[in-house]
């Protein structure tokens, strides 16, 4: 089984010439170093043998002598997802992550070719491709990519063309060569000399699909014209309304569906014969009002529903949160988990114990990931997705605009060392209501191999001498600390992880902090708890006894814990409640009416 799966969810699509956008959801099943994600646009041609042959007299209609091609899927273009820096690789733990993409097709890009009840079709599809840093390629699940309209421009040049129809000369005059769906096509027909063996001609707007010497015809509109055997037909005006369900012209290297004004008659004699000649015309599908879009989509059997959210997202594809009203002029009043009241000044990165007071020398500004951002800008989290709080303009955006280059690389250090000391953990995931996990920590080193610690059987393990020294490649963005539950008969189960982002950790630095274990942004992992780490990011390995900056724990409106109300998450909360009740301890999370909350996070600590 592939260790990376992916699928696409479209948010805006359907019109060539307008932006098309969507999201690739990547599900990681084992630690992976992902470098880039692409979306391939393919044309999918369906061709079948045609029974209706020689519908037109090819010797009189050279426009119809087009060659057929084999059935195939053709790569049209490749687009890259945002969120990646060239040559920077990112380690992803078990979970589901999202990556957006956007592109605009050329205005004349052919819309999908779907003629109901006809044995041919040309549609489009998108295919996600995930590349690991070692070159491994993982193809995901493709999705249909309907293109119903474009912004092609009709040719406005008048044209007059004459052709033979049996022994008659047929002249068709058009005021333009191209028309939009919904237009009225006005043509002028002249026939001379008249043929006494022809009593009537049929003029029609037809679509013609060609494959080799075979063709399939679709009649969209037609009219019959009586022929006077004495007086020639001169300047007969005929108007065809072009409905909004008329298929547009489709001409590519692999398929073609052309439109013609067909003039056809029956030549009477001992053996009646049929003659037909055709005049080319182009039909363009231009985006109309919504009601007609729905009519056309239903006619084609295409589902057009932008912004449809898949069920596994659980409402997590929403807008960023509102800016917290509890933060005044960039100053946030918070309460630490040990009961102290502090004022965090996000403008100048200081901490004080009174409003507008002097900065505390012995207290580190706790949003250490944000010190590399411009003043007044801080990182936060909303529903396990990283966002950015702009305290100057009082708004919140998703984090997609800031550099993700490792800080050591920016300092021209090509061989930094990341020292990780795992101290303790709390509130970890239970096996069941009576069994704690057998926890061990692990990291993937610079050589790509995983190093593990000894296991401790507890939901609140205190680790002894668990140290990892990682010398990451210069382009490695992060190091992930994994917590596994050691199983004797089954495969070891991941019960949580902490992402040490080297693009946000100042270089050099040595800190001690609790790190919340969260689910991936769109995952269903049911991870809980937190882990206390000492992390050094320097030119040399640190020792556990070295002086470090201690980060205080506090409740903030910028970091509200989120546990998706999935069945797995609720079940895990119920197991933890039963386990801790049995052991007379306080659970880390509880469940009530399908909602899971963190017992260590008290909204009353987010002080007005």
N, C-alpha and C positions, 0 to 999 in steps of 0.2 A: 504494500500500500504506500502511495506517495506521501511524503511527510509534509507536503504543502498542497493545499487545495485552494481554489479561487473561483469566484463567480462575479458576475457584473449585474449591477442594478442601475438602470437608466433613470435620469431625472428630467432631461430635456432632449427631445429628438423629433425626427419626422420631416424636417425641412432642410434641404441643401441650401447653403447660403446664410443660414442662421446658426448660432453656436449650438453644438450638441455636447451634452455633459452627462456624467454618471460617476459611479463609484465602483472600484474593484474591492471586494471583500476577500481578504486573504486569511485562510485558517491554517495555522501552524500546528503540527502534531508532534514535532520534536524540535529541539533547539536548532535554529537555522540562521545563517548569515545571508540576508537578502540585500542585493545591491541595486536592482532596478526592477520595475514592473512596467510592462508594455501592454497595449491593447491593439490587436490586429483587426483591421477591417477587411472582410472578405466578401466577394460576390459569389453567391451560390446559384449555379445554373442547373435547372432541371429540364431535360429534353427527353422526349419520347418519340417513337416512330409515328409519323403522321399518316393517316388513312386517306385524307383528302388531297389528291395529287392533281397537278396541272390545273389548278383553279383558274389561273390566268394563262393567256397565250404568251409565253415568254418571248417568242420571236417578235412580238409587237411591243413588249414592255421590258426594255433592258434594265430599268430600275429594279426589277424584281429578281434579276439574276445575281443573287448574293449567295456566297458559299456558306455552308454550315460548319459548325465546330463541334468538338467532342464535349461530352458532359464533363464538367470540371468545377472546382472551387478555386477562385483566383484571388490572390492577395493583392489588395488595392493600395493600402497604406498602413503604416504603423505609428501609433501615438504613445507617448510616454506619460505615465502617471506622475503627478507632482509629489513632493515630499522626499525626494532623493537628491543628493549632491553627487556629481560624477566622481567615481573612484573612492567614495566613502561607503563602507559597508556597515550594516546595522544588524545586531543580534536580536532575534525575536524569540520570545518564549511562547509556550503553548497558549493559543488564544486566537481571536478573530480581530483583524485590523482592517481599517478602510483607507483607501487611497483614491483621490479624485482625479478625473481627467476631463479635458475639454478640447474640442477641435471644431473647426468649421469647414464643411465640404464646399467645393467650388460652386458658384451659383448655377452653373449649367450641369451639375452632376445629375445623371439620370435617376429618376425615382424608380422604386421597385416595380418590376413587371409582374403583375398578377392579373390574369384574365380568368374569371370564374369559369369552371367547367372546361377549361382548355388544358391539354397535356403538356404545357410548358410553363416555365416560371423562372424569373431571375430576382432573387432577393438578396439581402445583405445580412451579415452577422458579425458580431464582435467576439473576439477570443482573448481572454486574459493570459498573459505569459509572465511567469515569475522567474527571475534569474538570481541564483545564488552567486556569491562572490567567487566561488571556484568554477563557475561556468555552467553548473547544473541548471537545466531548464525544466520548469514544471508548467504544463499546459492545463488551464482550468476549464470550467464549464462555459461553453459558448452561449450567447443569447441572441435572439432575433433583433435586428436593427432596422425597423421599418423606415423607409424614406418615401413619403407620400408626395412631397412637393419640392419645387426648386424655384430659383429666381432667374431662370433663363429668359431671354428677351426675344419676342417674336420678330421675324423679319418683316419689315413694313414695306418692302419693295413690291410694287405691282408686277404681275407677270401674266403673259398671254402665251399659251402653248397649244399647238395643233398636232393631232395625231390621226392615224388611219384607224377607222373602225369598219372592218370589211372593205367596202368600196366607197365609204363615206369619209369625209374629213370632219373631225370633231375638234372644235376650238373651245378651250376653257380659259376664261379670263378671271383672275383673282386680284383683289385689291391688296393682298398680302399673302406671304407664304407660310406664316405661322399664326396659330390662334391659341387662346387660353381656354381652359375649361370654363364653361359659362358664357363664352362668346357666341355670337351669331355669325356663321360663316356664309358670306354672300358671294356666289359665283355666277358668272354669266356664260351661258352655253350657246354655241352656234354649231349647226350641222348642215353640211352641203357637200356634193349635191345630194338630194334626198334619194333614198332607195325605196322603190315601190314594194320591195319585199320586206321592208322593216316598218312595222306599224307603231312600235312603241320602244322607247329607250328607258332604262332605269339608271338614275344617277344616285350614287350613294357615298357616304363617308365610311371607309372601311379601315380596319387595322389588319396588317398582314405580318405573320410570323413565318420566317423562312429558315429551313434547315436543308441544305443541299438542294436537290431538285424538287423537294416537297415544300408545300406551304399550307398554312392554316389561316383562314380568313374570318374576321369578326366584323359584322355589319352593325354600325352604331346608329345610322339614320339613312333613310333613302326616300326617293320620290320618283314617280313614274311620269313620263312626258310623252303625250301622243304626237305622232309624226304625221304631218300633212304631206301626202304624196306629191302634191303640186307645188306648194309654197315652201321654200327652205326655212329652216329654223334659224333665226338671226337674233342674237342678243337676248335670249331667254334668261331672265333672272331667277335664280333658285336660291333659297336661303335655308340653311341647316342650323338649328340650335344645337350647340355642343353642350351636352349635359355635364354635370359635375362628376359623373361616374364614367366618363369616357377615359379610357386608359391613355396616358401620355406616350409620346414616341420614346422608344428605348433603343439606343444604338451604342453598342460597346464592341470591343474586340472579340467578345465571345458570344454575344447574343444580339439579335436585332428584331425590333418590332416597329414597323414603319406604317405611316398613314397615307392614304391615297383618296383622291376623288375618283371613284370608279364610274365609268360610263359603259353600260352593257345593253346588248340587244339580242333578240332572236331573229335570225335571217330565215325567212320562210322559203321553202322549196320542196322538192321531192323528199329530201331529208333535211329537216330543220337543223340549223347549226347556231351555235352561240358565239358571239364576238364580244370582246371586252377590252377596253384600254383604260389606262390609269394615269393620273396626274399627281405627283407627290405633294404632300402638305405636311406640316409639322404641328403636332398638338403638344401644348405645354401645360403642366399642372402647377398652377400658382396658388399659394395658400389663400383660401377664402375665409369666410366667417365660420365660427365654431360649429354651427348647425350643419353646414355642408361638409365640414371635416368629418363629423360623425357619420354622415350619410355615406361618404366615400369609403371610410374605414370599414363600415359594416358591409358594403358592397364587396370589398376586397377580402373580407374575413380577417382583418388586421385589428389587433387590440392596441389602441392608443390611449395610454394612461400615464402621462408623466407624473412624477412625484409619488408614485405608488411605493409604499414602504414594505419590504418583506417582513414576515412575521418574526423572524429571528432577531430583528433589530430592537424589538420591544420598545418602540417609541424613542430610540436613541439617535435617530437621524433628524434631530430638531435643531433649532437655532441656538446660539450660545445663550447663557443665562443673562438676566438683567443685572446691571451693575448694582452691588449691594448698597442699600440705603444706610447701613451701619458704618460705612466708611465716609468720613467727613474730611474734605480737602486733602485726601491722600493719607489721612491718619486713621488707623484702625485700632479700636479698643478691643482687646482680647483678654481672655482668662486662660492661664496655663492649666495643665492637668493637675498641678500641685496647688492650685488655688490662687496664684498671684495674678494681679491685674497689671497688664502692660499696654503701652501705647506704641504701635508700630508705625513709624513714619516711612511710608513707601516712596516719598519724594527724595529723601536723603539717606535712606537705608539705615536708620537708627532706631534704638529701642529706649524708651523711658518709662518710669513708673508713675508719672503724672502727665497730664495733657500739656503739650508744649514745654515739657521739662527738659532738663539737661540729659543728654544721652548717657545711658549706663555703660560704663567702661567694661564691666565684667560680664555683660550679656551680649551675645552675638545676634545680629539681625537674623531671624530664623528662616527667612525665605532665601536660603543660600543659593538656590538655583537661579535666582533673579538678579544677583549682583552684577552679572555681565550685561544686563539689559540697560537701555537708556533710563535715566531717572524718571520715576513715576510710572514705570511699566513693570509688572510682575507676572510670573507664571501662576496658574491655578489649575484646578480640575473641576470639571462638571460631568457627572455621569461617567467617570473613568476616562474621559477624554481631556487631553491637555488644552487649556485655553490661556489667553493673555488678557490681563486686567489693565486697562488704560486708566490710571487714576487721574490723569490730567483732563481727559475728555469724558471721563465717566462712562466708559463703554467696555464691552467684553467681546473679544473675537476669538475664533479658533486659532490655534498656533500653527501658522503655515508660512510666516514671513521672516523668521529669524534663522540665522546661520546654524547649521548642524555639523560644523566642522569640529573635530576634537581640539580642545584648547591647547594641548601639548604641541599639536601640529602647527597651530597658529603661532606658537612660541619657538618654532623651528627646532623642536625636540623630536627626534625620530624614534627614540627608544625609551619612552617613559615607563614607569612602573606603577601599577595599581595594586596597593596593599589593602587587603580586605580581611578584617577580623570580625567573625560572627560571634556575638556575645550572648544573646538570648532571643527568645521569641515568645509571643503570647497570642492566645485566641486562635490557634491553628485549627485547620479542618479535622474533624473526627472521622474515624472509619465507620463507626456506628454509635449507638447510644451508650455502649459500654466499653468501647476500645479506643484508646488514644493512638495516634500515629507513631510509628518508629521513625523519627525524623533524622535526616542527614542533610547537610548542606553540600552544594556542588557548584563549580564554575567551569566554564570552558576557557582553557588557557590560550596563550598566544600560538601554541602549536595546533590548536583545534581539537585537543583532547580534553575530556571532562575529568576533573579531579574532585574526589569526594571525601567527606569527613566520616567519622564514626557516627552511628545512629544513637538517638536518645528517645526513649518511648515516653512521650508526654505531649500535651497540647501547649505546655508552657516550658519548653526545654531551655536549660541553661547550658551553654556550650563551654567546653574547656579546650583551650589551645587549638581552636579552629581558625586557621590562618591560610589565606591564599595570596600568593604574589603572582600577578599576571603582567607579563610584558606584552602589551597588545601591539599588533601591527600599527604602523603610523596612521593608517586610514581607518582604523576601527573606531566606530563612534561610541560604543558602550560595552559594558561588561554586566552580565546578568548573574545574580546570585539565586540559585534554585534551591528550593526545599522539597525534598522527596520523602514519601512514606515507603520505607523498606518493607517489601512483601516477600514472604517465603515461597509461596506457590504461584503467585501472579507477578506480572511485571510491576516494577516499582511505579508508584503513582505520584505525579507532580501535585503538590498541595499548595504551591504558591511560589512567587518569585519577586525579586526586587531589581529594577533596572537602574544601574549606575550610569547615568548619561554623561559621557566625557566631554560633550559639547557644552554642558551647563555647569560642570564642576570646575571651579577656578583652578588654574595651574600656576604654582604648586599650592596644595592644600592638604590638610589632615583634619577630618571632622569626626564627631561621634553623634549619631542621631538615630531615632526610631524611624523606620520606614514602613508605611502602610502597605500591606499586601492587597492588591486590587485585582479584579477581573480585567481581562482585556476589554477594549472599548466596546466590542460587539459580541463578546463571548458568553458562554454558558458554563464557566468552569466551577463556580461555587467556591472560590477561594476566600479565605477569611484570615484575619490576624494581622500581626505586625512583627517586624524583626529589628533588633538593635544591632547596628553595625558601626565599626570604626573603618573609615576609608581614607587612605592616603593616595594622592595623585601627585607624583613627584619624579625627580630624576633618579631617585634611589628608593629601595624598599624601606618602609617604616617599621619600627618595632611597636608593639602594643603599648609600651610604657612611654612612648614619645608624647610630648605635649600636643594636645589637640584642642580644637574648638568644639565645645558642646552645644548642640542645638536644642533649645527648649521645645517641649511639646505643647501645643495650644490648639484651641478650636477656632476655626476661621470660616467666615462665609465664603471664602475663596477656595476652601478645600472641604466640602461637605461629603462625607463618605457615601458611596452609592452602591447598593446591592440590587441588581436587577431582579424583579419579582418573578423569576422563572421557577419552574417546578423544582429543578435541582437546588436552587438557592434556598427556597423555602424549606425543602426537605433537610438540607444541611443545618439550617437554623434550628429546626425542631430537634434534630439529633444532638446538637450542641446544648440546647436547653435541657434535654433529658440527661446528657452526660454530666453536665455541671451540677444539676440538681442532685444527682446520685452522689457526687463527690463534694457536695456542700460548698461549691465555688460559684463565682459570678460568671455567667456566659459572656462571651465577647459580642455576640449578636443575638437578637431575639426576633421572633416572627409573631406578627399579630395581623389577622385579617388579610393574609397574603402579602404583607409588607415586611421587609427585613430592615432592621435598624441596628446601628452600632451603639452599644451601651456605654462606651467611653466618650461618645460625642453627645454633648448636651447643648441643645440650641440656646438654652438660657446663658451659656457661656459666651455666645456671640452677642455681646452687650450693645444695646442701643446707647 
